[in-house]
Amino acid sequence: MIKTYLYSFLIFSLFQISACSKETDPKKAFDNGDYETALSLWMPLAENGDVEAQNYLGILYYLGLGVQKDYKKTLKWYGLAAKAGHADAQRNYADMINYGRGIQKDNYQAYIWYFAASQQGNEKAESQITAIAASGNLTPNQQMHAKIAANEFIMDETKRFMSHDTYIDKN
């Protein structure tokens, strides 16, 4: 009888302890809707240059999950990750520019970032490249120069855009 109570108490205690433990994986916290925990776990990672964490902070600030919606902070975190070559952040950053969210709308800059993202495997960016090209807001020459400019943010050299202009010294 005493053993039964002791075992019951032990099992109850273990459940209580596990219920009180805080999530340590920011992605799991995010997926479980615990955005405040995800934010607190991603912030130090992002500040130390983790591009995945930077992209997720951009998402949190863009959607206002666990924080107040803030396009300025969204642009900061997407921009850091995008410039470091994170394809999803590049597409997210391009969306901000393309739709003028917290920044002046700029088809040329949006094209650069969509192209970089597309070349690095972000399939959603391709349709945006097509839409900008079809809009007539960028000439074919501007599109070519945007692709060349995107090379700076495409980490895999084999995926960079090559044309005769690539070899022209721009200085």
Backbone as numpy.savetxt, mean C-alpha at the origin, in Angstrom:
# Nx Ny Nz CAx CAy CAz Cx Cy Cz
-13.04 -35.97 43.39 -13.86 -34.78 43.39 -12.99 -33.52 43.39
-11.99 -33.46 44.24 -11.10 -32.31 44.31 -10.34 -32.18 43.00
-9.94 -33.32 42.42 -9.21 -33.30 41.14 -10.10 -32.70 40.04
-11.37 -33.02 40.03 -12.29 -32.50 39.02 -12.39 -30.99 39.14
-12.53 -30.48 40.37 -12.57 -29.03 40.57 -11.26 -28.36 40.17
-10.16 -29.03 40.50 -8.84 -28.50 40.17 -8.66 -28.42 38.66
-9.03 -29.49 37.96 -8.93 -29.49 36.49 -9.85 -28.43 35.87
-11.04 -28.32 36.40 -11.99 -27.32 35.89 -11.43 -25.91 36.09
-10.88 -25.66 37.28 -10.29 -24.35 37.56 -9.12 -24.09 36.62
-8.28 -25.08 36.39 -7.11 -24.93 35.51 -7.55 -24.61 34.07
-8.51 -25.34 33.57 -9.01 -25.10 32.20 -9.64 -23.71 32.11
-10.45 -23.35 33.09 -11.06 -22.02 33.11 -9.99 -20.93 33.12
-8.96 -21.10 33.92 -7.87 -20.13 34.00 -7.14 -19.99 32.68
-6.89 -21.10 32.02 -6.20 -21.04 30.72 -7.03 -20.29 29.69
-8.33 -20.52 29.68 -9.20 -19.79 28.76 -9.19 -18.29 29.05
-9.21 -17.94 30.31 -9.17 -16.53 30.70 -7.86 -15.87 30.29
-6.77 -16.57 30.49 -5.46 -16.02 30.12 -5.36 -15.84 28.62
-5.80 -16.84 27.86 -5.71 -16.73 26.40 -6.65 -15.65 25.87
-7.78 -15.45 26.53 -8.71 -14.41 26.09 -8.15 -13.01 26.33
-7.29 -12.88 27.33 -6.72 -11.58 27.66 -5.49 -11.24 26.83
-4.94 -12.22 26.17 -3.71 -11.94 25.42 -4.03 -11.09 24.20
-3.16 -10.15 23.91 -3.33 -9.22 22.80 -2.71 -9.82 21.55
-3.32 -9.59 20.42 -2.80 -10.06 19.13 -1.45 -9.40 18.86
-0.51 -10.18 18.37 0.82 -9.64 18.06 1.10 -9.60 16.57
0.19 -10.15 15.78 0.34 -10.14 14.31 -0.60 -9.06 13.76
-0.02 -7.98 13.20 -0.88 -6.88 12.73 -1.85 -7.31 11.62
-1.44 -8.21 10.77 -2.33 -8.66 9.67 -3.53 -9.41 10.25
-3.29 -10.27 11.24 -4.40 -10.98 11.88 -5.33 -9.99 12.59
-4.74 -9.04 13.29 -5.55 -8.03 13.96 -6.40 -7.28 12.94
-5.80 -6.89 11.82 -6.52 -6.18 10.75 -7.65 -7.05 10.21
-7.34 -8.30 9.90 -8.35 -9.21 9.35 -9.49 -9.48 10.33
-9.19 -9.39 11.64 -10.21 -9.59 12.67 -10.96 -8.31 13.03
-10.62 -7.20 12.36 -11.31 -5.94 12.61 -10.79 -5.18 13.81
-9.66 -5.62 14.37 -9.05 -4.92 15.50 -8.04 -3.91 14.94
-8.57 -2.82 14.39 -7.74 -1.87 13.66 -6.80 -1.07 14.57
-7.23 -0.81 15.80 -6.37 -0.08 16.73 -5.10 -0.88 17.04
-5.28 -2.19 17.26 -4.12 -3.05 17.51 -3.25 -3.13 16.27
-3.86 -3.30 15.11 -3.10 -3.36 13.86 -2.28 -2.08 13.69
-2.91 -0.95 13.94 -2.21 0.33 13.83 -1.01 0.39 14.77
-1.22 0.01 16.02 -0.13 0.09 17.00 1.00 -0.87 16.68
0.69 -1.98 16.03 1.74 -2.94 15.66 2.44 -2.54 14.36
1.69 -1.96 13.42 2.29 -1.58 12.14 3.10 -0.29 12.23
2.71 0.62 13.11 3.35 1.94 13.16 4.88 1.84 13.34
5.39 1.12 14.34 6.85 1.06 14.47 7.52 0.37 13.28
6.85 -0.61 12.72 7.41 -1.28 11.53 7.49 -0.30 10.36
6.41 0.44 10.15 6.36 1.41 9.06 7.41 2.50 9.24
7.55 2.97 10.46 8.54 4.02 10.74 9.97 3.53 10.50
10.15 2.21 10.56 11.48 1.62 10.30 11.62 1.12 8.87
10.70 1.53 7.98 10.85 1.26 6.56 10.18 0.02 6.02
9.35 -0.65 6.79 8.64 -1.84 6.31 7.55 -1.39 5.34
7.73 -1.71 4.05 6.82 -1.20 3.02 5.42 -1.81 3.12
5.31 -3.05 3.56 4.00 -3.67 3.73 3.23 -2.93 4.83
3.91 -2.64 5.93 3.29 -1.90 7.03 2.90 -0.49 6.58
3.76 0.15 5.79 3.46 1.50 5.29 2.20 1.48 4.43
2.07 0.47 3.56 0.89 0.37 2.71 -0.37 0.17 3.56
-0.28 -0.69 4.56 -1.45 -0.92 5.42 -1.81 0.33 6.23
-0.82 1.08 6.68 -1.15 2.33 7.38 -1.89 3.27 6.43
-1.46 3.29 5.17 -2.17 4.09 4.17 -3.62 3.67 4.06
-3.86 2.37 4.06 -5.23 1.84 3.98 -6.04 2.27 5.21
-5.44 2.13 6.39 -6.14 2.51 7.62 -6.54 3.98 7.61
-5.59 4.84 7.22 -5.89 6.28 7.18 -6.85 6.63 6.05
-6.77 5.95 4.94 -7.67 6.23 3.82 -9.12 5.90 4.19
-9.30 4.73 4.81 -10.65 4.28 5.14 -11.14 4.74 6.52
-10.22 5.28 7.32 -10.61 5.69 8.67 -10.87 4.51 9.58
-10.04 3.48 9.47 -10.21 2.28 10.29 -9.29 2.38 11.52
-9.88 2.57 12.67 -9.10 2.68 13.90 -8.45 4.04 14.09
-8.61 4.90 13.11 -8.07 6.26 13.15 -9.05 7.17 12.42
-8.85 8.47 12.57 -9.66 9.41 11.80 -9.16 9.40 10.36
-10.07 9.43 9.41 -9.70 9.49 8.00 -8.79 10.69 7.77
-7.68 10.47 7.07 -6.71 11.55 6.88 -5.94 11.32 5.58
-6.31 12.06 4.52 -5.68 11.86 3.21 -4.21 12.28 3.22
-3.86 13.24 4.05 -2.46 13.67 4.12 -1.58 12.52 4.63
-2.03 11.87 5.69 -1.29 10.71 6.22 -1.36 9.54 5.26
-2.50 9.38 4.59 -2.63 8.32 3.59 -1.56 8.49 2.52
-1.45 9.71 1.99 -0.46 9.98 0.95 0.96 9.75 1.46
1.22 10.13 2.69 2.56 9.94 3.27 2.93 8.45 3.25
2.06 7.60 3.80 2.39 6.19 3.93 2.38 5.47 2.59
1.37 5.74 1.75 1.38 5.15 0.41 2.62 5.59 -0.36
2.95 6.88 -0.26 4.09 7.42 -0.99 5.40 6.78 -0.60
5.62 6.59 0.70 6.86 5.95 1.15 6.99 4.54 0.59
5.91 3.78 0.69 5.94 2.40 0.20 6.04 2.35 -1.32
5.33 3.26 -1.99 5.34 3.29 -3.45 6.74 3.61 -3.97
7.38 4.58 -3.38 8.73 4.97 -3.83 9.75 3.88 -3.56
9.47 3.02 -2.59 10.36 1.89 -2.29 10.06 0.68 -3.15
9.04 0.79 -4.04 8.77 -0.27 -5.00 7.64 -1.22 -4.67
6.82 -0.94 -3.68 5.70 -1.81 -3.31 4.56 -1.62 -4.32
4.27 -2.66 -5.09 3.32 -2.56 -6.20 1.91 -2.16 -5.76
1.40 -2.73 -4.68 0.05 -2.37 -4.23 0.00 -0.92 -3.76
1.05 -0.49 -3.06 1.10 0.90 -2.61 1.20 1.84 -3.81
1.92 1.43 -4.85 2.01 2.25 -6.06 0.65 2.44 -6.69
-0.13 1.37 -6.75 -1.48 1.49 -7.31 -2.35 2.35 -6.41
-2.24 2.16 -5.10 -3.03 2.97 -4.16 -2.64 4.45 -4.26
-1.35 4.72 -4.35 -0.85 6.09 -4.48 -1.36 6.70 -5.79
-1.31 5.92 -6.85 -1.81 6.38 -8.16 -3.30 6.72 -8.08
-4.07 5.91 -7.37 -5.50 6.20 -7.22 -5.71 7.55 -6.55
-4.93 7.83 -5.52 -5.04 9.11 -4.83 -4.79 10.27 -5.80
-3.77 10.13 -6.62 -3.41 11.18 -7.59 -4.42 11.24 -8.72
-4.83 10.09 -9.22 -5.75 10.03 -10.35 -7.12 10.63 -10.00
-7.56 10.43 -8.76 -8.88 10.92 -8.36 -8.81 12.21 -7.55
-7.61 12.75 -7.36 -7.45 14.01 -6.66 -7.86 13.95 -5.20
-7.50 12.88 -4.53 -7.85 12.72 -3.11 -6.68 13.18 -2.25
-6.82 14.38 -1.71 -5.78 14.94 -0.85 -4.60 15.50 -1.61
-4.70 15.52 -2.92 -3.61 15.97 -3.78 -4.22 16.44 -5.10
-3.52 17.30 -5.79 -3.99 17.77 -7.10 -4.06 16.61 -8.09
-5.17 16.46 -8.78 -5.31 15.43 -9.80 -4.27 15.66 -10.89
-3.57 14.57 -11.28 -2.49 14.70 -12.25 -2.39 13.40 -13.05
-2.87 13.43 -14.29 -2.89 12.23 -15.12 -1.49 11.67 -15.39
-0.54 12.56 -15.60 0.83 12.12 -15.89 1.42 11.37 -14.68
1.32 11.97 -13.49 1.85 11.31 -12.29 1.11 10.01 -12.00
-0.20 10.02 -12.16 -0.98 8.80 -11.94 -0.52 7.70 -12.90
-0.27 8.07 -14.14 0.18 7.10 -15.14 1.52 6.48 -14.73
2.42 7.31 -14.24 3.73 6.80 -13.78 3.53 5.71 -12.73
2.72 6.00 -11.73 2.55 5.06 -10.62 1.75 3.83 -11.03
0.72 4.01 -11.86 -0.02 2.84 -12.36 0.90 1.94 -13.19
1.72 2.55 -14.02 2.62 1.76 -14.86 3.62 0.98 -14.00
4.20 1.63 -13.00 5.15 0.94 -12.12 4.46 -0.24 -11.42
3.27 -0.01 -10.92 2.52 -1.06 -10.23 2.20 -2.21 -11.18
1.76 -1.86 -12.38 1.41 -2.88 -13.37 2.62 -3.73 -13.75
3.74 -3.11 -13.96 4.96 -3.84 -14.34 5.43 -4.79 -13.23
5.02 -4.49 -12.01 5.43 -5.32 -10.88 4.32 -6.28 -10.43
3.32 -6.45 -11.29 2.34 -7.50 -11.05 0.98 -7.08 -10.52
0.73 -5.80 -10.32 -0.58 -5.37 -9.85 -1.51 -5.28 -11.05
-2.38 -6.26 -11.17 -3.26 -6.37 -12.34 -4.31 -5.26 -12.39
-4.73 -4.75 -11.24 -5.76 -3.70 -11.22 -5.24 -2.40 -11.82
-3.94 -2.20 -11.81 -3.36 -0.97 -12.35 -3.48 -0.91 -13.87
-3.47 -2.05 -14.52 -3.50 -2.10 -15.99 -4.75 -1.42 -16.56
-5.90 -1.66 -15.96 -7.14 -1.05 -16.48 -7.10 0.47 -16.33
-6.44 0.96 -15.30 -6.33 2.40 -15.10 -5.39 3.03 -16.14
-4.33 2.32 -16.49 -3.43 2.80 -17.56 -4.22 2.93 -18.85
-5.01 1.92 -19.16 -5.83 1.93 -20.37 -6.83 3.08 -20.34
-7.44 3.31 -19.19 -8.44 4.38 -19.07 -7.80 5.76 -19.26
-6.63 5.97 -18.67 -5.96 7.26 -18.83 -5.55 7.46 -20.29
-5.02 6.41 -20.91 -4.61 6.51 -22.31 -5.81 6.80 -23.21
-6.93 6.15 -22.92 -8.13 6.33 -23.74 -8.79 7.69 -23.52
-8.52 8.32 -22.39 -9.15 9.61 -22.08 -8.65 10.73 -22.98
-7.50 10.54 -23.59 -6.93 11.58 -24.44 -6.24 12.68 -23.66
-6.11 12.51 -22.36 -5.47 13.54 -21.53 -3.95 13.47 -21.57
-3.39 12.37 -22.08 -1.94 12.25 -22.24 -1.64 11.85 -23.68
-0.71 12.52 -24.28 -0.30 12.15 -25.63 0.50 10.86 -25.56
0.64 10.16 -26.68 1.50 8.97 -26.69 2.93 9.28 -26.23
3.43 10.44 -26.57 4.78 10.83 -26.14 4.83 11.00 -24.62
3.81 11.62 -24.04 3.75 11.78 -22.58 3.65 10.41 -21.89
2.90 9.51 -22.50 2.78 8.16 -21.94 4.14 7.46 -21.94
4.88 7.59 -23.04 6.19 6.96 -23.14 7.13 7.53 -22.07
7.13 8.84 -21.91 8.00 9.47 -20.91 7.58 9.11 -19.48
6.29 8.92 -19.26 5.81 8.48 -17.94 6.32 7.07 -17.65
6.32 6.22 -18.67 6.83 4.85 -18.49 8.32 4.88 -18.16
9.05 5.75 -18.80 10.49 5.88 -18.51 10.67 6.39 -17.08
9.88 7.36 -16.68 9.98 7.89 -15.32 9.63 6.82 -14.28
8.72 5.92 -14.63 8.32 4.85 -13.71 9.45 3.86 -13.43
10.41 3.79 -14.35 11.52 2.84 -14.17 12.23 3.00 -12.83
12.27 4.21 -12.33 12.94 4.47 -11.06 12.30 3.69 -9.90
11.03 3.34 -10.05 10.28 2.71 -8.98 9.95 1.24 -9.27
10.52 0.71 -10.34 10.35 -0.70 -10.70 11.64 -1.41 -10.28
11.54 -2.24 -9.27 12.74 -2.82 -8.66 13.41 -3.87 -9.54
12.64 -4.66 -10.25 13.19 -5.70 -11.12 13.56 -5.07 -12.47
14.85 -4.98 -12.74 15.31 -4.31 -13.97 14.75 -4.94 -15.23
14.43 -6.22 -15.20 13.91 -6.89 -16.40 12.48 -6.45 -16.72
11.81 -5.80 -15.77 10.44 -5.35 -15.98 10.35 -3.86 -16.33
11.49 -3.22 -16.41 11.51 -1.79 -16.72 11.23 -1.55 -18.20
10.67 -0.38 -18.47 10.34 0.01 -19.85 11.62 0.42 -20.57
11.78 -0.07 -21.77 12.95 0.28 -22.58 12.49 0.87 -23.91
13.06 2.01 -24.26 12.83 2.62 -25.56 14.10 3.36 -25.93
14.13 3.90 -27.12 15.33 4.64 -27.52 15.57 5.84 -26.61
14.49 6.42 -26.05 14.63 7.57 -25.14 15.27 7.19 -23.81
15.22 5.92 -23.45 15.79 5.48 -22.19 17.27 5.78 -22.12
17.90 5.80 -23.28 19.35 5.97 -23.33 19.79 7.41 -23.54
18.84 8.32 -23.66 19.18 9.73 -23.88 19.49 10.35 -22.53
20.63 11.05 -22.47 21.00 11.73 -21.24 20.09 12.95 -21.08
19.35 13.00 -19.98 18.36 14.06 -19.77 18.97 15.29 -19.07
20.26 15.28 -18.77 20.91 16.42 -18.10 21.30 17.50 -19.06
